[in-house]
Amino acid sequence: MSGVRPGGVEPRLESVAPALPGRPWIAQDWRDVVFVHWRVDVSAVAPLLPAGTRPDTLGLDGTDDGVTTWVGLIAFSFEDTRFPPLAVPDALGTFVELNVRVYTVDERGRRGVVFLSLDAGRLAPTVGARVLTGLPYHWARAERRVGDDRVAYAMRRHGTQLRSVLDVRVGEAVEEPGALDTFLTARWGMHVRRGGVTRFWPNEHEAWPLHRASVEVLRDDLVGAAGLPRSLTSLPPDSVLYSPGVTTRFGAGRR
């Protein structure tokens, strides 16, 4: 991304990441990624955001209507985690995650995501991520099943009755991602509030190889538990995408 528009807002996100400002501190492979999204009014998201950020907006037609933002339920497998140049054993660095995220822009015009919850299938990474970054991670029993053109995830958060079951059918490849496809997937950082300060953690990876997908089964408690309308996941999603995955690298958080 280059330049900043008047008012401090950067141009629309591109499918190719800007280079990290400095060396990455962690790298991971994200595999069999399922993106399920619903349109919502900004009023449903704004109260949940950290100070210094606001909802990023884009309408279903790919133009900015100023009032439509998005809620994502994202499921994938973490694999081959490493803290360059050190690798992490599979017993710690490979696990399934489901997260609930929304889309933000900060006072400096940096576009990213805010994670309202992240449920991971291993305890040590869950605790480590909470301690190192302040992200709202939860330990869960989570699994992935892959077969032919189907990808399925199931999760239950330990110590609660919260569950999520997501099964999608993978369709045709997206040869030319539209503005909305890019908006929902090519997010080059996250906004995290910790110790009274909101920081932006940048990331980079290759352009997402995307496929259209359709939901076969969806039963979810996570979106409602994160403070969003509980009826949302009973509605048909407005966008469903699948990617075989990318290798991503994160830089250190900065104000």
Legacy VTK file of the C-alpha trace (Angstrom):
# vtk DataFile Version 3.0
C-alpha trace
ASCII
DATASET POLYDATA
POINTS 255 float
0.000 0.000 0.000
1.350 3.384 -0.867
0.392 6.823 0.290
-2.468 7.955 2.472
-5.630 9.564 1.214
-6.874 12.901 2.561
-8.312 12.365 6.023
-5.623 9.808 6.923
-7.198 6.733 5.285
-5.005 4.499 3.152
-6.132 3.303 -0.285
-8.141 0.088 -0.482
-6.287 -3.074 0.422
-4.307 -4.890 -2.242
-4.047 -8.669 -2.624
-0.243 -8.487 -2.302
1.107 -7.627 1.148
3.356 -4.669 1.840
6.767 -5.700 3.171
7.060 -6.050 6.916
8.746 -3.117 8.671
11.550 -5.187 10.174
12.231 -8.883 10.669
9.347 -11.287 11.348
9.166 -12.641 14.888
6.898 -15.589 14.049
6.006 -17.530 10.878
3.205 -20.049 10.392
1.480 -22.017 7.648
-2.306 -21.533 7.575
-3.940 -24.472 5.771
-7.489 -25.315 4.615
-8.766 -21.861 5.505
-12.540 -21.312 5.483
-13.854 -17.733 5.490
-17.558 -17.308 6.340
-18.888 -13.737 6.480
-22.038 -11.797 7.230
-22.854 -8.160 6.517
-23.784 -6.042 9.527
-24.371 -2.383 10.277
-21.428 -0.593 11.848
-23.522 -0.062 14.998
-23.278 -3.817 15.767
-19.475 -3.757 15.741
-18.362 -0.292 16.893
-18.964 -0.853 20.656
-16.687 -3.922 20.593
-13.603 -2.229 19.134
-10.477 -1.022 20.931
-9.841 2.684 21.366
-8.328 4.340 18.324
-10.100 2.127 15.786
-13.416 2.184 13.961
-15.224 -0.308 11.700
-13.848 -0.579 8.185
-16.718 -0.461 5.712
-17.526 -1.962 2.325
-20.834 -2.847 0.721
-21.739 -6.144 -0.907
-21.153 -4.627 -4.337
-17.549 -3.757 -3.498
-18.100 -0.037 -3.042
-17.849 1.768 0.279
-21.331 2.680 1.520
-19.999 3.944 4.857
-22.411 1.846 6.945
-21.778 -1.814 6.072
-19.057 -3.762 7.827
-18.439 -7.484 8.171
-18.252 -10.263 10.749
-16.081 -13.251 9.943
-16.036 -16.800 11.303
-12.684 -18.189 10.176
-11.485 -21.792 10.560
-8.086 -23.220 9.616
-5.160 -25.385 10.634
-1.970 -23.863 12.054
1.051 -25.836 10.828
4.838 -25.564 10.955
5.033 -22.694 13.438
8.510 -21.217 13.905
10.195 -18.314 15.623
12.899 -17.653 13.015
15.340 -19.277 12.926
13.907 -21.747 15.463
11.177 -24.270 14.614
8.461 -25.392 17.027
7.642 -29.108 17.554
4.406 -30.222 15.903
3.068 -31.133 19.334
3.024 -27.388 20.108
2.946 -25.610 16.768
0.271 -27.537 14.843
-3.383 -27.198 15.825
-6.848 -26.167 14.625
-8.218 -22.680 15.272
-11.601 -21.010 14.854
-11.841 -17.270 15.347
-14.400 -14.480 15.198
-13.090 -11.284 13.662
-14.238 -7.873 12.510
-12.636 -5.270 10.251
-11.024 -2.074 11.421
-9.135 1.049 10.447
-7.154 3.090 12.954
-6.365 6.766 13.403
-3.291 6.421 11.187
-5.290 4.857 8.367
-3.985 1.315 8.879
-6.546 -1.310 7.943
-6.623 -4.609 9.815
-8.750 -6.927 11.912
-9.836 -7.156 15.525
-10.209 -10.664 16.914
-13.186 -10.902 19.259
-12.324 -14.508 20.129
-9.872 -17.202 19.070
-10.363 -20.869 19.982
-7.317 -23.107 19.609
-6.895 -26.844 19.927
-3.705 -26.795 22.040
-3.272 -25.395 25.523
0.339 -24.169 25.339
-0.142 -21.929 22.251
-3.375 -20.614 23.766
-1.629 -19.516 26.950
1.441 -18.273 25.091
-0.531 -16.110 22.689
-2.539 -14.554 25.519
0.622 -13.719 27.436
2.681 -12.428 24.497
0.032 -10.478 22.585
-3.046 -10.063 24.777
-5.261 -11.740 22.171
-8.479 -13.304 23.555
-7.473 -16.932 23.030
-9.430 -19.843 24.523
-8.463 -23.483 24.818
-10.821 -25.761 22.937
-11.218 -29.253 21.617
-11.009 -28.716 17.862
-10.647 -30.922 14.807
-10.567 -30.718 11.010
-11.811 -33.197 8.436
-10.897 -32.972 4.752
-12.214 -35.123 1.916
-12.597 -34.571 -1.820
-14.332 -31.185 -2.157
-15.400 -30.899 1.494
-13.690 -29.271 4.491
-15.218 -29.464 7.976
-14.315 -28.102 11.403
-15.750 -28.854 14.846
-14.925 -27.116 18.119
-16.007 -27.102 21.763
-14.530 -24.547 24.170
-13.286 -26.192 27.362
-15.230 -25.354 30.503
-18.244 -24.090 28.545
-21.091 -25.302 26.377
-19.934 -23.180 23.429
-19.596 -25.109 20.191
-19.073 -24.482 16.507
-19.549 -26.882 13.604
-18.719 -25.749 10.075
-18.793 -27.899 6.936
-18.297 -26.372 3.485
-18.170 -27.602 -0.085
-15.280 -26.160 -2.087
-16.142 -24.810 -5.520
-14.393 -23.166 -8.441
-11.204 -21.172 -8.152
-11.468 -17.391 -8.020
-9.365 -16.282 -10.974
-9.717 -12.551 -10.325
-10.713 -11.693 -6.738
-13.135 -8.796 -6.526
-12.926 -5.829 -4.182
-14.980 -7.624 -1.521
-12.919 -10.840 -1.746
-9.760 -8.811 -1.164
-11.326 -6.736 1.628
-12.306 -9.875 3.564
-9.073 -11.844 3.150
-6.101 -9.526 2.462
-5.812 -7.917 5.878
-2.240 -6.970 6.603
-2.368 -6.539 10.357
-4.374 -6.793 13.567
-5.336 -4.199 16.154
-4.852 -5.426 19.723
-5.640 -3.530 22.932
-3.382 -4.299 25.867
-2.315 -2.313 28.922
-4.428 0.639 27.858
-2.678 0.885 24.471
-3.896 -0.217 21.041
-1.107 -1.643 18.898
-0.992 -2.683 15.254
0.704 -6.027 14.530
1.596 -6.208 10.792
1.739 -9.408 8.771
2.649 -10.481 5.259
2.065 -13.489 3.031
1.602 -14.334 -0.616
-1.709 -13.526 -2.316
-4.474 -15.863 -1.173
-5.368 -18.642 -3.657
-9.146 -18.481 -3.263
-12.115 -20.678 -4.166
-15.818 -20.038 -3.940
-17.473 -22.288 -1.370
-20.916 -23.083 0.000
-22.029 -23.989 3.504
-23.378 -27.504 4.007
-23.617 -27.338 7.825
-23.240 -24.388 10.180
-24.039 -24.386 13.891
-22.196 -21.770 15.883
-22.197 -20.256 19.369
-18.950 -18.272 19.068
-20.264 -15.247 17.182
-23.007 -14.599 19.724
-20.668 -15.221 22.650
-18.307 -12.571 21.251
-20.947 -9.864 21.740
-22.494 -9.864 18.261
-26.163 -10.579 17.466
-26.836 -14.224 18.328
-29.232 -14.542 15.399
-26.478 -13.741 12.887
-25.231 -17.299 12.351
-28.775 -18.529 11.748
-28.811 -16.398 8.586
-27.268 -17.480 5.280
-23.735 -16.074 4.986
-23.161 -13.257 2.508
-19.736 -14.594 1.502
-18.101 -18.027 1.763
-14.544 -18.568 0.552
-11.935 -21.301 0.867
-8.152 -21.266 0.470
-5.691 -24.174 0.555
-3.483 -21.781 2.514
-0.511 -19.444 2.730
2.654 -19.008 4.778
2.340 -15.923 6.937
4.846 -13.867 8.903
4.096 -11.374 11.692
6.099 -8.349 12.742
6.167 -6.913 16.236
3.265 -4.816 17.471
3.653 -1.049 17.352
1.539 1.954 18.270
LINES 1 256
255 0 1 2 3 4 5 6 7 8 9 10 11 12 13 14 15 16 17 18 19 20 21 22 23 24 25 26 27 28 29 30 31 32 33 34 35 36 37 38 39 40 41 42 43 44 45 46 47 48 49 50 51 52 53 54 55 56 57 58 59 60 61 62 63 64 65 66 67 68 69 70 71 72 73 74 75 76 77 78 79 80 81 82 83 84 85 86 87 88 89 90 91 92 93 94 95 96 97 98 99 100 101 102 103 104 105 106 107 108 109 110 111 112 113 114 115 116 117 118 119 120 121 122 123 124 125 126 127 128 129 130 131 132 133 134 135 136 137 138 139 140 141 142 143 144 145 146 147 148 149 150 151 152 153 154 155 156 157 158 159 160 161 162 163 164 165 166 167 168 169 170 171 172 173 174 175 176 177 178 179 180 181 182 183 184 185 186 187 188 189 190 191 192 193 194 195 196 197 198 199 200 201 202 203 204 205 206 207 208 209 210 211 212 213 214 215 216 217 218 219 220 221 222 223 224 225 226 227 228 229 230 231 232 233 234 235 236 237 238 239 240 241 242 243 244 245 246 247 248 249 250 251 252 253 254
